[in-house]
Amino acid sequence: MLVVLSAMLLALGGCKKIKEISVTSVKVEAIAPQGLQGINVFLAVGIDNPAMQISLENIQGALKHSGKVLGRVSMDPFTVQARSAEIYHLRAFVTIGEDATIKDLLKLTDMAQLQECTVDVSATPRLKSGLGAPITLKDIPLKKLL
């Protein structure tokens, strides 16, 4: 989530107010297994947006630990309201990576293990006018985001 917002700021950097968007808090509210295929991660993310409305779509990523893909992440699309400071309740679905087991994913409930991970993220930030373009970021240390 933080990675997506940071990338969005770079991609839409022409507007001074967009550069002022900030993530004020991130809290994992719940982690729930989803069958044997993966887990749902429910987040409460505080976002201060002094700029225009921005939607995030096509949010995909990979969660990696020691170069091993532990999971593929997808998030539901959401919209950051204009000129607001709000808490957004978001869901990320993490499926088991090619080299991982559900046991590997459940180990990540330990914050120390989670902070050793990196993420690759792609998303499409879109302005209210419909203008948007896909962005991709790779190997972002998760500890910088939590």
GIZI-V702870 format. One record per pair of residues at least 24 apart in sequence whose ideal C-beta (glycine too) atoms are under 10 Angstrom apart, sorted by the first residue. I is the first residue (numbers start at 1). J is the second residue. Records with the same first field share a line. If there is no record, write none. Layout:
I = J + J
//
This chain:
1 = 26 + 43 + 45 + 47 + 56 + 59 + 61 + 75 + 78 + 88 + 90 + 92 + 119 + 121 + 123 + 145
2 = 26 + 45 + 47 + 119 + 121 + 140 + 142 + 144 + 145 + 146
3 = 59 + 61 + 119 + 120 + 121 + 122 + 123 + 135 + 137 + 138 + 140 + 141 + 142 + 144 + 145
4 = 56 + 59 + 61 + 75 + 119 + 121 + 122 + 123 + 124 + 125 + 135 + 137
5 = 45 + 47 + 49 + 54 + 56 + 80 + 123 + 125 + 145
6 = 121 + 135 + 137 + 140 + 144 + 145
7 = 56 + 121 + 122 + 123 + 125 + 134 + 135 + 136 + 137 + 140
8 = 54 + 56 + 80 + 123 + 124 + 125 + 126 + 132 + 135
9 = 51 + 54 + 125
10 = 135 + 137
11 = 123 + 124 + 125 + 132 + 133 + 134 + 135
12 = 51 + 52 + 54 + 125 + 126 + 127 + 131 + 132 + 133 + 135
15 = 51 + 52 + 127
16 = 50 + 51
17 = 49 + 50 + 51 + 52 + 82 + 83
18 = 49 + 50 + 51 + 52 + 54 + 125 + 127
19 = 50 + 51
20 = 48 + 49 + 50 + 51
21 = 47 + 48 + 49 + 50 + 51 + 52 + 54 + 80
22 = 46 + 47 + 48 + 49 + 50 + 85
23 = 47 + 48 + 88 + 145
24 = 48 + 85 + 86 + 87
25 = 87
26 = 90 + 145 + 146
27 = 87 + 146
28 = 92 + 109 + 111 + 114 + 146
29 = 89 + 90 + 91
30 = 91
31 = 92 + 94 + 105 + 106 + 108 + 109
32 = 91
33 = 102 + 105 + 106
34 = 93 + 94 + 95 + 102
35 = 102
36 = 96 + 101 + 102
37 = 93 + 94 + 95 + 96 + 102
38 = 71 + 72 + 73 + 74 + 93 + 94 + 95 + 96 + 97 + 100 + 102 + 105
39 = 71 + 92 + 93 + 94 + 95 + 96 + 102 + 105 + 106 + 108 + 109
40 = 91 + 92 + 93 + 94
41 = 71 + 73 + 75 + 90 + 91 + 92 + 93 + 94 + 105 + 108 + 109
42 = 89 + 90 + 91 + 92
43 = 75 + 87 + 88 + 89 + 90 + 91 + 92
44 = 87 + 88 + 89 + 90
45 = 78 + 80 + 86 + 87 + 88 + 89 + 90
46 = 85 + 86 + 87 + 88
47 = 78 + 80 + 81 + 84 + 85 + 86 + 87 + 88
48 = 80 + 83 + 84 + 85 + 86
49 = 80 + 81 + 82 + 83 + 84 + 85 + 86
50 = 82 + 83 + 84 + 85
51 = 80 + 82 + 83 + 84 + 127
52 = 80 + 81 + 82 + 83 + 127 + 128 + 129
53 = 79 + 80 + 81 + 82 + 83 + 84 + 126 + 127 + 128 + 129
54 = 78 + 79 + 80 + 81 + 82 + 125 + 126 + 127 + 128 + 132
55 = 79 + 80 + 124 + 125 + 126 + 127 + 128 + 130 + 132
56 = 80 + 90 + 123 + 124 + 125 + 126 + 132 + 135
57 = 123 + 124 + 125 + 126 + 132 + 134
58 = 122 + 123 + 124 + 125 + 126 + 132 + 134
59 = 90 + 92 + 121 + 122 + 123 + 124 + 125
60 = 120 + 121 + 122 + 123 + 136
61 = 92 + 94 + 119 + 120 + 121 + 122 + 123 + 136 + 137 + 138 + 140
62 = 94 + 97 + 98 + 117 + 118 + 119 + 120 + 121 + 122 + 138 + 139
63 = 92 + 94 + 95 + 97 + 100 + 105 + 108 + 114 + 117 + 118 + 119 + 120 + 121 + 142
64 = 97 + 99 + 100 + 116 + 117 + 118 + 119 + 120 + 138 + 139 + 140 + 142
65 = 97 + 99 + 100 + 104 + 105 + 107 + 108 + 113 + 114 + 116 + 117 + 118 + 142
66 = 116 + 117 + 118
67 = 99 + 118 + 139
68 = 97 + 98 + 99 + 100 + 104 + 117
69 = 96 + 97 + 98 + 99 + 100 + 120
70 = 94 + 96 + 97 + 98 + 99 + 100 + 101 + 104 + 105 + 107 + 108 + 113 + 117
71 = 95 + 96 + 97 + 98 + 100 + 102 + 104 + 105 + 108 + 117 + 119
72 = 96 + 97 + 98 + 100 + 120
73 = 97 + 119 + 120 + 121
75 = 121 + 123
77 = 123 + 124 + 126
79 = 126 + 128
80 = 125
82 = 128
108 = 142
111 = 143 + 146
112 = 143
114 = 142 + 143 + 146
115 = 141 + 142 + 143 + 144 + 145 + 146
116 = 141 + 142 + 143
117 = 141 + 142 + 143 + 145 + 146
118 = 142 + 143 + 144
119 = 145
//
